[in-house]
Amino acid sequence: MINRSFWKGKKVFLTGHTGFKGSWLAIWLQMLGAEVIGYGLKPKNENDIFNVAKLDKHIVDIRADVRDLNRLKNEIKQHKPDIVFHLAAQPLVLHSYQDPVYTYETNVMGTLHLLEAIRESDTIRAGIIVTSDKCYENKEQIWGYRENDPMGGYDPYSSSKGCAEILTASYRNSFFNSSNYVVHQKAVATVRAGNVIGGGDWSEHRLVPDCISSLIANNKIEIRNPKSIRPWQHVIEPLHGYLILAEKLFSEGTTVAEGWNFGPDEHNALEVEYVVKMLIEKWNSPAEYKVTSNSNVHEATYLKLDCSRARTLLQWHPKWNIDSTIQKVVEWTQAFINGEDMFKVSQNQIKEYY
C-alpha cells in the first residue's frame, strides 16, 4: 500500500515528466501531496496527456534535455529533491533503428548524467531508474524473465536499456554501496515494466495509440506483427509499484536497491491481434484491420516478465485484467473527445484503481 502521509511535502524530481508515463506519474504524485519538479522536453504531440491535462499548472515544469549534464546538475542542486524518478528516454524500437546515436545518447548518457547528479546531491535519498522489459537478453523463451537474468538487447533501443541497467548496477556497486550507506545515504533501483498502455499516449509506432488514431479517423487499422505476444498492462499498474518501491528505498535504504520487474499477470501476455480485436469491440466500432508487410527490422515475438519477487517482497500485484485495461483506455479517450477536464478524468482513473 502507498503511504499518503509519506509523500506529503516530499520534493520529487521527475525526468521525462512531459512523456506519457511521466505525466501519469506526475498526476499521481501531485494527488499524494508531493511537490513535483519536472525536467523534460516539449511534449511531442498536441494532444499528449501532459498538454490536455494542463500539467504545467500543477507542477514545476522545466524544459531541458537529460543530455545536458550541467543543466541537470544545476536544477537538482537548486530544487534539492528528496526522491528522483528517471523516465526521460527515447522509447521506441523503430525510432532506434532510424536514429541509434540519439537513442544511446538519451538512454545511456542521459542515465549516466542523472546518476552523476544523484551522486553529487546532498538531499536525494532514493532514485528509481526506469528501463524496460526489453533490457533482457531475449531468447524467445516461454517463461518470464527474472531480475537476475542476463541483460542484452537485439535492437538499439533494447540494448540501450540493457546498458542503462548495467550502468546503474555499476554506480550502485561503486558509489551507492550498502557497505557505505551510512556515509552516502542513497539507494537506487531500476524498474522494468511490460507494454504499458493508457489514455493520452499518441506516439507513432505503438499499437494502441495507432489503433486509437485510426478509430477516431474511421480508417482501417494497420498492424505489423499480429501473432507477437506482449505483456500488456495499464500504465497505472507499474507506477503503483514504482511508488511502493520508492518509499522503501527512502525508508529502508539499500536493502531493496536492485532491479525489479513490474509486469502484468501471465494471462495478460496476449497476441497483438487479440488486443486489436478487443479495442475495436470496446470502441463499439465496425472498424476493420489489416496486416501490413513487416519492416525489415527485428522485433521480439515473445516476451514476458516474472514478477514474483515484487509480489512477495513488496506486496505489489496487478489489479486490472486486459478487459479493464482496454476499457479504461477507451473511456479516457472518449472523455477527451467530449472535451472533459482531463486532469480530473486521469485523477479519477487513479482513484478507481487504488
For each residue, the residues with C-beta under 8 A, 3 or more apart:
1: 244 315
2: 6 7 32 240 243 244 247 354
3: 6 7 247
4: 7 8 32 33
5: 8
6: 2 3 10 247 250 251
7: 2 3 4 10 12 29 32 33 34 243 247
8: 4 5 32 33 34
9: 33 34 35
10: 6 7 34 35 82 83
11: 34 35 37 79 80 81 82 83 123
12: 7 29 34 35 36 37 81 82 83 84 85
13: 37 39 75 76 79 81 83 84 85 124
14: 17 22 25 26 29 36 37 38 39 40 59 84 85 87
15: 22 38 39 40 66 72 84 85 86 87 88 110 114
16: 19 21 22 39 40 66 86 87 88 89 130
17: 14 22 23 25 26 36 38 39 40 50 55 59 61 87
18: 22 23 38 40 41 42 43 48 50 55 61 63
19: 16 22 23 40 43 48 50 87 88 89 91
20: 23 24 48 49 196 198 200 201 203 235
21: 16 24 25 87 130 196 235 239
22: 14 15 16 17 18 19 25 26 38 40 50 85 87 88
23: 17 18 19 20 26 27 48 49 50 53 55 200
24: 20 21 27 28 49 198 200 235 236 239 346 350
25: 14 17 21 22 28 29 85 87 239 242
26: 14 17 22 23 29 30 36 38 50 55 58 59
27: 23 24 30 31 53 55 58 343 346 347 350
28: 24 25 31 32 236 239 243 350
29: 7 12 14 25 26 32 34 36 243
30: 26 27 33 34 36 58 59
31: 27 28 347 350
32: 2 4 7 8 28 29 243
33: 4 7 8 9 30
34: 7 8 9 10 11 12 29 30
35: 9 10 11 12 60
36: 12 14 17 26 29 30 58 59 60
37: 11 12 13 14 59 60 62 75 79 81
38: 14 15 17 18 22 26 55 59 60 61 62
39: 13 14 15 16 17 62 64 66 72 75 88
40: 14 15 16 17 18 19 22 62 63 64 88
41: 18 63 64 65 88
42: 18 63
43: 18 19 46 48 50 51
44: 48 202 203
45: 48 51 202 203
46: 43 51
47: 51 52 200 202 336
48: 18 19 20 23 43 44 45 51 52 200 201 202
49: 20 23 24 52 53 55 199 200 201 342 346
50: 17 18 19 22 23 26 43 53 55 56 200
51: 43 45 46 47 48 54 55
52: 47 48 49 200 336 342
53: 23 27 49 50 200 342 343 346
54: 51 57 58 342 343
55: 17 18 23 26 27 38 49 50 51 58 59 61 343
56: 50 59 61
57: 54
58: 26 27 30 36 54 55 343
59: 14 17 26 30 36 37 38 55 56
60: 35 36 37 38 79
61: 17 18 38 55 56
62: 37 38 39 40 75
63: 18 40 41 42
64: 39 40 41 68 71 72 75
65: 41 68 71 110
66: 15 16 39 72 86 88 106 110 111 113 114
67: 105 106 109 110 113
68: 64 65 71 72 113
69: 72 73 113 116 117
70: 73 74
71: 64 65 68 74 75
72: 15 39 64 66 68 69 75 76 113 114 117
73: 69 70 76 77 113 116 117 120
74: 70 71 77 78
75: 13 37 39 62 64 71 72 78 79
76: 13 72 73 79 80 81 84 117 118 121 124
77: 73 74 80 120 121
78: 74 75
79: 11 13 37 60 75 76
80: 11 76 77 121 122 123
81: 11 12 13 37 76 84 121 123 124
82: 10 11 12 123 124 125 126 250
83: 10 11 12 13 124 125 126 127 128 246 249 250
84: 12 13 14 15 76 81 114 118 124 126 127 128
85: 12 13 14 15 22 25 127 128 130 242 246
86: 15 16 66 111 114 127 128 129 130
87: 14 15 16 17 19 21 22 25 130
88: 15 16 19 22 39 40 41 66 106 110 114
89: 16 19 106 107 110 130
90: 95 96 99 102 103 106 107 157 160
91: 19 157 203
92: 95 96 157 203 204 205 206
93: 96 97 134 155 157 158 205 297 299
94: 97 98 205 295 297
95: 90 92 98 99 103 157 205
96: 90 92 93 99 100 103 155 156 157 158 160
97: 93 94 100 155 156 297
98: 94 95
99: 90 95 96 102 103
100: 96 97 103 104 156
101: 104 105
102: 90 99 105 106
103: 90 95 96 99 100 106 107 156 157 160
104: 100 101 107 108 109 156 160 163
105: 67 101 102 108 109 110
106: 66 67 88 89 90 102 103 109 110
107: 89 90 103 104 110 111 157 160 161 163 164
108: 104 105 111 112 160 163 164 167
109: 67 104 105 106 112 113
110: 15 65 66 67 88 89 105 106 107 113 114
111: 66 86 107 108 114 115 129 164 167 168
112: 108 109 115 116 167
113: 66 67 68 69 72 73 109 110 116 117
114: 15 66 72 84 86 88 110 111 117 118 127 129
115: 111 112 118 119 127 129 167 168 171 188
116: 69 73 112 113 119 120
117: 69 72 73 76 113 114 120 121
118: 76 84 114 115 121 124 127 186 188
119: 115 116 171 175 176 186
120: 73 77 116 117
121: 76 77 80 81 117 118 124
122: 80
123: 11 80 81 82
124: 13 76 81 82 83 84 118 121 127 186
125: 82 83 185 186 187 249 250
126: 82 83 84 186 187 188 246 249 250
127: 83 84 85 86 114 115 118 124 186 187 188 189 249
128: 83 84 85 86 188 189 190 191 242 245 246 249
129: 86 111 114 115 164 168 188 189 190 191
130: 16 21 85 86 87 89 190 191 193 242
131: 135 161 162 164 165 190 191 192
132: 135 157 158 161 192 193
133: 136 145 192 193 194 195 231 261 263 303 304 305
134: 93 138 153 157 158 161 300 303
135: 131 132 151 152 153 158 161 162 164 165 192
136: 133 145 149 150 151 152 162 192
137: 149 150 151 152 153 162
138: 134 145 152 153 154 158 300 303
139:
140: 300 301 302
141: 145 302
142: 302
143: 304 306
144: 261 263 266 304 305 306 307
145: 133 136 138 141 149 261 303 304 305 306
146: 149 261 306 308 309
147: 192 258 259 260 261 309
148:
149: 136 137 145 146
150: 136 137
151: 135 136 137 162 163 165 166
152: 135 136 137 138 158 159 162
153: 134 135 137 138 156 157 158 159 160 161 162 163
154: 138 158 159 298 300
155: 93 96 97 158 159 297 298 299
156: 96 97 100 103 104 153 159 160
157: 90 91 92 93 95 96 103 107 132 134 153 160 161
158: 93 96 132 134 135 138 152 153 154 155 161 162 300
159: 152 153 154 155 156 162 163
160: 90 96 103 104 107 108 153 156 157 163 164
161: 107 131 132 134 135 153 157 158 164 165
162: 131 135 136 137 151 152 153 158 159 165 166
163: 104 107 108 151 153 159 160 166 167
164: 107 108 111 129 131 135 160 161 167 168 190
165: 131 135 151 161 162 168 169 190 259
166: 151 162 163 169 170
167: 108 111 112 115 163 164 170 171
168: 111 115 129 164 165 171 172 188 190
169: 165 166 172 173 190 259
170: 166 167 173 174
171: 115 119 167 168 174 175 176 188
172: 168 169 175 176 177 188 254 257 258
173: 169 170 177
174: 170 171 177
175: 119 171 172 184 186
176: 119 171 172 181 184 186 187 188 254 257
177: 172 173 174 180 181 184 254
178: 181 253 254 255 257
179:
180: 177 183 184
181: 176 177 178 184 185 186 187 253 254
182: 185
183: 180
184: 175 176 177 180 181
185: 125 181 182 253
186: 118 119 124 125 126 127 175 176 181
187: 125 126 127 176 181 249 250 252 253 254 256 257
188: 115 118 126 127 128 129 168 171 172 176 249 257
189: 127 128 129 245 249 256 257 258 259 260
190: 128 129 130 131 164 165 168 169 258 259 260
191: 128 129 130 131 238 241 242 245 259 260 261 262
192: 131 132 133 135 136 147 259 260 261 262 263 305
193: 130 132 133 196 233 237 238 241 261 262 263 305
194: 133 230 231 232 233 238 262 263 264 268 269 304 305
195: 133 207 230 231 232 233
196: 20 21 193 233 234 235 237 238
197: 201 208 232 233 234 235 325 326 329
198: 20 24 201 234 235 236 328 329 332
199: 49 328 329 331 332 333 335 336 342 345 346 349
200: 20 23 24 47 48 49 50 52 53 332 336 342 346
201: 20 48 49 197 198 206 208 209 235
202: 44 45 47 48 209 212 213
203: 20 44 45 91 92 206 209
204: 92 209 210
205: 92 93 94 95 210
206: 92 201 203 209 210
207: 195 210 211 223 272 275 276
208: 197 201 211 212 275 279 329
209: 201 202 203 204 206 212 213
210: 204 205 206 207 213 214 221 222
211: 207 208 214 215 221 276 279 280 289
212: 202 208 209 215 216 279 329 333
213: 202 209 210 216 217 219
214: 210 211 217 218 219 220 221 222 287
215: 211 212 218 221 279 280 283 285 287
216: 212 213 333 337
217: 213 214
218: 214 215 287
219: 213 214
220: 214 287 288 289 290
221: 210 211 214 215 276 280 287 288 289 290
222: 210 214 289 290 291 292
223: 207 226 272 273 276 289 290 291 292
224: 291 292 294 295 299
225: 228 272 294 299 301
226: 223 271 272 273 276 291
227: 271 272 273 301
228: 225 271 272 299 300 301 302
229: 269 270 271 272 301 302 303 304
230: 194 195 269 270 272 275 303
231: 133 194 195 263 264 268 269 303 304 305
232: 194 195 197 264 268 269 270 275 322 325
233: 193 194 195 196 197 237 238 263 264 268 318 320 325
234: 196 197 198 237 320 324 325 328 329 353
235: 20 21 24 196 197 198 201 238 239
236: 24 28 198 239 240 320 349 350 353
237: 193 196 233 234 240 241 262 264 318 319 320
238: 191 193 194 196 233 235 241 242 262 263
239: 21 24 25 28 235 236 242 243
240: 2 236 237 243 244 316 353 354
241: 191 193 237 238 244 245 260 262 310 314 316
242: 25 85 128 130 191 238 239 245 246 262
243: 2 7 28 29 32 239 240 246 247
244: 1 2 240 241 247 248 314 315 316
245: 128 189 191 241 242 248 249 256 260 314
246: 83 85 126 128 242 243 249 250
247: 2 3 6 7 243 244 250 251
248: 244 245 251 252 255 256 314
249: 83 125 126 127 128 187 188 189 245 246 252 253 256 257
250: 6 82 83 125 126 187 246 247
251: 6 247 248
252: 187 248 249 255 256
253: 178 181 185 187 249 257
254: 172 176 177 178 181 187 257
255: 178 248 252
256: 187 189 245 248 249 252 260 313 314
257: 172 176 178 187 188 189 249 253 254
258: 147 172 189 190
259: 147 165 169 189 190 191 192
260: 147 189 190 191 192 241 245 256 309 310 314
261: 133 144 145 146 147 191 192 193 305 306 307 309 310
262: 191 192 193 194 237 238 241 242 305 307 310 316
263: 133 144 192 193 194 231 233 238 304 305 306 307 318
264: 194 231 232 233 237 268 269 318 322
265: 268 318 321
266: 144 269 304
267: 270 321 322
268: 194 231 232 233 264 265 318 321 322 325
269: 194 229 230 231 232 264 266 304
270: 229 230 232 267 274 275 322
271: 226 227 228 229 274 275
272: 207 223 225 226 227 228 229 230 275 276
273: 223 226 227 276 277 289
274: 270 271 277 278
275: 207 208 230 232 270 271 272 278 279 322 326
276: 207 211 221 223 226 272 273 279 280 289
277: 273 274 280 281
278: 274 275 281 282 322 323 326
279: 208 211 212 215 275 276 282 283 326 329 330
280: 211 215 221 276 277 283 285 287 289
281: 277 278 284
282: 278 279 326 327 329 330
283: 215 279 280 287 330
284: 281
285: 215 280
286:
287: 214 215 218 220 221 280 283
288: 220 221
289: 211 220 221 222 223 273 276 280
290: 220 221 222 223
291: 222 223 224 226
292: 222 223 224
293:
294: 224 225
295: 94 224
296:
297: 93 94 97 155
298: 154 155
299: 93 155 224 225 228
300: 134 138 140 154 158 228 303
301: 140 225 227 228 229
302: 140 141 142 228 229
303: 133 134 138 145 229 230 231 300
304: 133 143 144 145 194 229 231 263 266 269
305: 133 144 145 192 193 194 231 261 262 263
306: 143 144 145 146 261 263 309
307: 144 261 262 263 310 311 316 317
308: 146 311 312
309: 146 147 260 261 306 312 313 314
310: 241 260 261 262 307 313 314 316 317
311: 307 308 314 315 316 317
312: 308 309 315
313: 256 309 310
314: 241 244 245 248 256 260 309 310 311
315: 1 244 311 312
316: 240 241 244 262 307 310 311
317: 307 310 311
318: 233 237 263 264 265 268
319: 237 353
320: 233 234 236 237 324 325 328 353
321: 265 267 268 324 325
322: 232 264 267 268 270 275 278 325 326
323: 278 326 327
324: 234 320 321 327 328
325: 197 232 233 234 268 320 321 322 328 329
326: 197 275 278 279 282 322 323 329 330
327: 282 323 324 330 331
328: 198 199 234 320 324 325 331 332 349
329: 197 198 199 208 212 234 279 282 325 326 332 333
330: 279 282 283 326 327 333 334
331: 199 327 328 334 335 349
332: 198 199 200 328 329 335 336 342 345 346 349
333: 199 212 216 329 330 336 337
334: 330 331 337 338
335: 199 331 332 338 340 342 345
336: 47 52 199 200 332 333 339 340 342 345
337: 216 333 334
338: 334 335
339: 336
340: 335 336 344 345
341: 344 345
342: 49 52 53 54 199 200 332 335 336 345 346
343: 27 53 54 55 58 346 347
344: 340 341 347 348
345: 199 332 335 336 340 341 342 348 349
346: 24 27 49 53 199 200 332 342 343 349 350
347: 27 31 343 344 350 351
348: 344 345 351 352
349: 199 236 328 331 332 345 346 352 353
350: 24 27 28 31 236 346 347 353 354
351: 347 348 354
352: 348 349
353: 234 236 240 319 320 349 350
354: 2 240 350 351
